[in-house]
Amino acid sequence: MKRLLALAAAAAVLLTGCGSQDPLEANKAQGGQVVVGSADFAESELLMHVYAEALKTTGADVQTRPRIGAREFYVNAVRNGELTLVPEYTGNLLQFLDPASTATESQQVYDQLDTKVAPDMELLEQSPAEDSDVLTVTRATADSGLRSMADLGPRCGELVLGAPAEWKSRWETTIARDYGCTFKEIRSVEAGTITVNALTAGEIQVANLFTTSSQIATNDLVKLDDPKNMFPAQNVVPLAGKGKLTPPQADVLNKVSRALTTDKLTELNKRLEVDKANPADVAKEFIATVGL
């Protein structure tokens, strides 16, 4: 009887596997393939192609799996071997793995993150490139003496901040504690173009954007310095399965990370946002400049 039950269980597993609709499982890395995935937004997809093009220079058989979904899904896919690696952001990944962490400075975040990553995963070198929250103002507002978040304190009561809906619960208490800033109003505004239009139209006076947004330069907006590091560092970093990359493959990815700056990533994003270029083509052009 035990033998029959064991055989039945094995058959069920096989049938389940054959009927699986999981696209990652169906394309699980086999035969030495390197599978690079991305989260479900444009910059992550771009970085996926950058990593893929770099790995191809080592002779690797590279497959891409763009727009997989949320962090919970793609991190587990790396752990399970369904993906070889994904582009990640240090601060957000640390908060995902350790919500109690209070690290904010770049190296501090990276060092803590390195201790929190599961034993079957590994971090490669982090890049100087960051895509983090940043408060921005118009050039005219900056010229009135508002250049840093430290300048906000005495003036916050007369300023309206436009930010995504979650900003209020996440940062309102912190900015009051760190900078003595209590805004006249925190208005929920959809991230991106809508926020920028509200700022340039004077409907809001401060806008929460992201450091690699090409619209900051396009609209001559000014990023406010964050001397107390209220916003945690968000350096771009490859997250890989432990031992899934050969030393030459890891080496080229580290070279790419060293070559990628926030300004360069902003420039590449502009190619996508303004020029409507294909992300795979933009990645190829960038890798050609790295000299791998």
N, C-alpha and C positions, 0 to 999 in steps of 0.2 A: 504493500500500500504506500509506504513512504517513497519507494522508487517511482511509482506511478504519479504521485503528487509532485515530485521533483521534476519529472518529465513534463507534466502539464504546466508547471510554473515556467520552465524554460521555454516551452512553446509559446506561452502567453507573452513572454518578453520579446521573443522573435517577432511575433505578430504585431505587437505594439510598435516595435522599431520599424517594421516595414510600412506601417500605416501612419507613421509620424509626419506631421505637416510642418515641423519646425525647420525653417530654412537654414538656420545655422547648423543644426544637427545633420541635415541632409548634405551639407557642404563642408562637413568637419574636415580639418586639415589632415590629409593623408599623403603618404609617399614623399614627405619632405616639403610639401607646400607651406608657404608662409601666408597666413590669412590675416589681413589688416582690416579692422572694422572702424566704424565711426558712430558717434552719437547723432541724434536727429536734428542737426543744424548745419548751416553752410560752412562755417569755419572748421568744424570738426571734420566734415567731409573733405575739405581742402587739405587739411593736415594728413588725413588718411592717404590721399594721393601723393603728397610729398614723401611720406614714409615709404609708400609702395615704389615710387620711382627711385628712391635712394637704394632700396633693397635690390632692385633689379640690376643695379650696377655691380652687385656681387655675384650675379648669375643665378639668383634665387628664383624659384617658380612662385610668383606672387599672385594671390587672388585678393580682391577687395570686396567688402561687404558694407556698403554705405547705409547711413540712416537707420541704424538698428533700433534705436529707441532710448529709453531712460538708462541712467547709470546702473541701477540695480540689475538690469538685464545684461548689459555688455561687460560689466565687471565679472559677473558670474560666468559669462561665455569665455572670458580669458582664463578664469580658474579651471573651467571644465575642458579647456583645450579646443573649444570650438573656434576661438579666435586666438591668433598668435600674439597680437598686440593691438592697442588702440591709443590714440592721442588723448591725454587727460590734462587736467588743471589741478595744480597742487593743493590750493586752498579748499576747493570744493571736494576733492577726493578725500582730503583729511577730515573734513566735516562729515562726510559720508561714513568713513570708517571709525571716526572718533568724535561724535557730536560734542563731547565735553571739552575738546581742545580749544585753547585760547591763543594759540600761536598765530602771529600775523606777519612777522618779518620773513623774507624770502627763504633764507637758509634755515631758519628755525622751523618753518613750515615743512620744508623738504626733509630735514633731519627727523622730525617727528613722524612724518608720513612714512619714511623708510622703515620705522619700527612698527608701524601699524599694518603694513601690507602683509597679506597672508603668505606663509612659507612657499606656496606653490605659485606665487607671482613675484615680479621684481620690477623696480624702477630703473630706468636708464638715466642718463644725465638730464637734469632739467635745463630748459632753454632760458636765455635772458628774456625771451618774449613773454609778455603777460597779457592776459585779457581779463581785466578785473573791473569792478565798479569804479566809477569816477564821477565826482560832481563837476558840472561844467556850467559856465556862464557865458554871456555874449562878451565880445571884445569891449563894448562900451561899459558894461558892468565891471569887468576886470579893471579897466582904466580908472574907475571910480575908487579903487583901492581894495578890491576884493580879488586876491590872488591865491589865497590858501584857505583851507577849512578853519584855520585858526582865526582868520579875519571874519568868519561868519558870526561868531558869538554875539558881538554887540549889535549885529544887524539882522539876525535871523527873524526877529519878531515882525519885520516889515517885508519878509521875502516868502514867496510861495515856491515850494519844491514840487517838481513833477517827477514821478518815479513809478516803477511797477507796483502793483497792489501789495506785494509782500514786503516792500521796503519799510513801511511804517512799523510793522511788528518786529522786523529784524533789526532795524537800525535807529529808530527814534530815541530809545532810551540811551543807546550807546553814544550817539552824537551829542546828546545833552550832557552826558557824563564827561566825555572826552574834550568837547569843545564849547560847552555852555550854550549850545545852539538849540533853541526851540522855535521851529518855523511857524510863521503866521498860519500856514496851511500846508499839509502834505497831500497833494492831489494825485490820485491814481491815474496814470497815463500809460498807455501801451508803449512798450519799449521801441526805440528806433525812430523812424521818420515822424511819427505823430508827436513824440516828445520834442524832437528838434523843432518842428513847426510851431509848437506851443511856446517854446523858448524864444525863437526869433520873432514871433508875433507879440511877445510881451505878456502872454497869458500866464506864464510862470517866469520866475527870475532865476531859478536854479534847476538844472536837469540832471538826473542820474542817467549816465550812459555807460558805455564800456570802452576801455582804453584803445581797442583796435578798431573802433567804428570809424570808417572813412568819412562819415558825415561831420565829425569834429573839425577836421581840417577844411573840408568843403565849405562849411558855414562859418569858418574863422572863429570857432568857439575856443574858449580857454579852459583847460583842465585846472581845477583847484588842487594845490598840493595837499597831501595828507601826512603832515609831519609826525603824527602819533600812530600812524599805521592802523587806523580804524578798520579799513578794509583789508582783509588778509591777502597776502600775495597769491597770485593765480598764475604761476609760471607754467608754460606748456611742458609736458613731460610724457614720454612714451611709457605706457604700462604694458608689460609683457608677461607671458607665462614663463615660469622659472625654467631655465635651460632650454627654452624653445628656439632661441636664436644662437647662431654660431658666433664666435668672437668677431669675424669680419663683418657680419651683419650688425651686431651691436655697435661696432666701431663706426660704421657709416652713419648710423642713426645718431650717434653722439656728435659726429661732425656736423650733421644737419642741425641738431639742436644748438650747437655753438654759433652757427651762422644765422640763426633765426632771431631777429630782434623784434621788439614791439613795433618799431617803425616799419620794418620789412613786412611783418605780418599785416599791419594796417594797409600797406601798399598792395599786398596780395589780395586782401579783402576788397579793396577798391576795384580791382580788376573784376571781381565777381559782382559787386553791388552796382557799380557805375557803368563799367564796360560790358557787363553781362557775359563775361568770358567763361569758357568751360573750365571747371576746377582741375580736371586732369591736365589740360593744356597749360594752365597757370603753374601747376606743380612741376611739370617738365621743364618749363622755362626757368623756374627757380633753381631746380637741381642742377641745371646746366651751368649756373653761376657759382655753385659751391665747390666745384673742382674735385669731385670724388674719384 
